[in-house]
């Protein structure tokens, strides 16, 4: 192919003599358009003529890596990432944070100024109402087996629990409001505003409510509260410490 005469281009059209000598079929745009239109009608017989004409149009796509549009997109992406992090989702993929990521971010930590027994007394009152609704009103005729089976799946956040037995003697006698339940530990706030972390395994807890006392074997509770509420427990005896 020859260059354009003005010297500003690299490619140019072949002369008629070169086209004829090379046995090249000259470009006929109308004929090409007719061929493509006929092919589209065969491939898409149900398509409307307007849609076929739209397919034949050439659309220019502007690739702009900078400018206001790119900056606006970056700001929008950053805002979405911060929103995902504050809502408990991973900024990278939008998926929920894992337990390890939550611990690293300190989402499970309770600030020292919030470690006050009086602050959680309203939570305890709400828990008492929740237990009363769960049992449909506690009565003296309520069977202890029924209480124990429902307590296995009950939410204990706000309950006053006492460590009755433990492999570690220093935990025995600790009493307080349960403010956080993790997979393997209970976090309890005592009356002297001390936060105690009590391991579930090899410990027995007592929960008093409505004139009843329910005993919890911590080894059976070594799971998250959400998992425990959906688990089917088998009626079998528990081994004491």
C-alpha positions in Angstrom: 0.0 0.0 0.0 1.2 3.5 -0.6 1.4 6.4 1.8 -0.8 9.4 1.6 0.5 12.2 -0.5 0.5 14.7 2.3 3.1 12.7 4.3 1.0 12.6 7.5 -0.2 9.0 7.2 1.3 5.6 6.9 -1.5 3.8 5.0 -3.4 4.8 1.9 -5.7 3.4 -0.7 -4.4 1.2 -3.5 -4.6 2.6 -7.0 -7.0 0.9 -9.5 -4.1 -0.5 -11.4 -2.6 -2.1 -8.2 -6.0 -3.6 -7.3 -6.5 -5.0 -10.8 -3.0 -6.5 -10.9 -3.3 -8.1 -7.5 -6.8 -9.6 -8.3 -8.3 -7.9 -5.2 -12.0 -7.4 -5.1 -12.7 -3.7 -4.7 -14.4 -2.5 -1.5 -18.1 -2.0 -2.1 -19.7 -0.6 1.1 -23.3 -0.9 -0.1 -22.8 -4.5 -1.1 -21.2 -5.3 2.2 -24.0 -3.7 4.1 -26.6 -5.6 2.1 -24.7 -8.9 2.9 -24.5 -8.2 6.6 -28.2 -7.2 6.7 -29.2 -10.4 5.0 -27.1 -12.4 7.4 -28.6 -10.7 10.4 -32.1 -11.4 9.1 -31.3 -15.1 8.7 -29.7 -15.3 12.2 -32.4 -13.3 14.0 -35.6 -13.8 12.0 -37.8 -12.5 14.8 -35.8 -9.3 15.3 -37.4 -6.0 14.4 -35.9 -4.1 11.4 -35.1 -1.1 13.7 -33.0 -3.5 16.0 -31.1 -4.7 13.0 -30.3 -1.2 11.8 -29.1 -0.4 15.4 -26.8 -3.4 15.2 -25.2 -2.0 12.0 -24.5 1.4 13.4 -21.0 2.1 14.7 -20.7 3.5 18.2 -17.6 5.3 19.3 -16.3 4.3 22.7 -14.1 6.9 24.5 -11.5 5.3 26.9 -10.7 7.9 29.5 -8.5 6.8 32.3 -8.3 10.2 34.0 -10.5 13.2 34.5 -13.4 14.0 36.6 -15.3 10.7 35.7 -12.5 8.5 37.0 -12.0 10.5 40.1 -15.7 10.3 40.9 -15.7 6.5 40.4 -12.7 6.2 42.8 -14.5 8.3 45.4 -17.6 6.2 45.0 -15.6 3.0 45.4 -13.9 4.3 48.5 -17.2 5.3 50.0 -18.6 1.8 49.3 -15.6 0.2 50.9 -15.9 2.3 54.1 -19.7 1.6 54.2 -19.0 -2.2 53.8 -16.5 -2.1 56.7 -18.8 -0.3 59.0 -21.7 -2.7 58.3 -19.6 -5.8 59.0 -18.6 -6.7 55.5 -15.2 -7.2 53.9 -14.2 -4.0 51.9 -12.4 -6.2 49.3 -15.3 -8.5 48.3 -18.4 -7.3 50.1 -18.6 -10.6 52.0 -19.3 -10.8 55.7 -16.3 -10.5 57.9 -14.9 -13.7 59.4 -14.4 -14.1 63.1 -10.7 -13.5 62.8 -11.2 -10.2 60.9 -13.8 -9.1 63.5 -11.3 -9.8 66.3 -8.5 -7.9 64.4 -10.8 -4.9 64.0 -11.8 -5.0 67.7 -15.5 -5.5 67.1 -15.8 -7.9 70.0 -14.0 -5.6 72.4 -16.0 -3.8 75.1 -14.6 -0.4 76.1 -13.6 0.1 79.7 -16.0 3.0 80.2 -18.8 0.6 79.2 -17.9 -2.1 81.6 -20.4 -1.2 84.3 -22.9 -3.5 85.9 -25.6 -0.8 86.1 -25.4 -0.2 82.4 -26.5 -3.8 81.7 -29.4 -4.0 84.2 -32.0 -3.0 81.5 -30.6 -5.8 79.4 -31.3 -8.2 82.2 -34.9 -7.0 82.5 -35.4 -7.5 78.8 -34.0 -11.0 79.1 -36.5 -11.8 81.9 -39.3 -10.7 79.7 -37.9 -12.8 76.8 -37.7 -15.9 79.0 -41.3 -15.4 80.2 -42.5 -15.2 76.6 -40.4 -18.2 75.7 -42.1 -20.4 78.2 -45.5 -18.8 77.8 -45.5 -17.8 81.5 -43.5 -19.8 84.0 -45.6 -21.8 86.5 -44.8 -24.1 89.4 -46.2 -27.0 87.4 -43.7 -26.5 84.5 -41.6 -29.6 84.1 -37.9 -29.3 84.6 -37.2 -31.3 81.5 -39.1 -28.8 79.4 -37.2 -25.9 81.0 -33.8 -27.6 80.3 -34.6 -28.4 76.7 -35.7 -24.8 76.0 -32.7 -23.3 77.8 -30.4 -25.3 75.5 -31.5 -23.1 72.6 -32.3 -19.9 74.5 -30.4 -16.7 74.1 -28.5 -16.0 77.3 -27.4 -12.4 76.7 -28.7 -10.5 79.7 -29.0 -13.6 82.0 -27.4 -13.6 85.5 -25.3 -16.7 85.6 -23.1 -18.2 88.3 -20.2 -20.5 87.9 -21.0 -23.4 90.2 -18.2 -25.8 89.2 -15.1 -25.5 87.1 -11.7 -27.1 86.6 -10.2 -23.8 87.5 -11.2 -23.1 91.2 -10.7 -19.3 90.7 -13.8 -19.2 88.5 -16.1 -20.9 91.0 -18.6 -18.4 92.6 -18.3 -15.8 89.9 -21.7 -14.2 89.3 -22.8 -11.5 86.9 -24.8 -10.5 83.8 -23.8 -12.4 80.6 -23.1 -9.6 78.1 -21.3 -11.6 75.3 -21.3 -15.2 74.3 -18.6 -16.4 72.0 -17.9 -19.9 70.7 -15.9 -21.0 73.7 -16.4 -18.4 76.4 -18.9 -16.3 78.3 -18.2 -12.7 79.0 -19.7 -11.7 82.4 -19.9 -8.3 84.0 -19.9 -8.5 87.8 -21.5 -6.2 90.4 -18.1 -4.6 91.1 -17.8 -3.6 87.4 -15.3 -6.3 86.5 -15.4 -8.0 83.1 -14.8 -11.8 83.5 -14.1 -14.1 80.6 -15.2 -17.6 81.7 -14.4 -20.7 79.5 -17.4 -22.9 78.7 -15.5 -26.1 78.6 -15.3 -28.1 81.9 -17.5 -25.6 83.7 -21.1 -25.8 85.0 -23.2 -22.6 85.2 -26.4 -21.9 87.1 -29.1 -19.5 85.7 -31.8 -18.4 88.0 -35.1 -16.9 86.8 -38.8 -17.0 87.9 -38.1 -19.2 90.9 -36.3 -21.8 88.8 -32.6 -22.6 88.6 -31.3 -24.1 85.3 -27.9 -25.8 85.2 -25.9 -25.4 82.0 -23.0 -27.8 81.2 -20.6 -25.5 79.3 -19.1 -28.4 77.3 -22.4 -28.7 75.5 -22.4 -25.0 74.7 -19.1 -24.8 72.9 -20.7 -23.2 69.8 -22.0 -19.9 68.7 -25.4 -18.9 70.0 -26.8 -18.7 66.5 -25.6 -22.3 65.8 -27.0 -23.5 69.1 -30.5 -22.1 68.4 -30.6 -24.3 65.2 -29.0 -27.4 66.7 -31.0 -30.6 67.5 -29.9 -31.8 70.9 -30.3 -35.4 71.8 -31.7 -36.4 75.2 -28.8 -38.0 76.9 -27.1 -37.8 80.3 -24.3 -35.3 81.0 -21.1 -36.3 82.6 -20.3 -34.3 85.7 -16.8 -32.7 86.2 
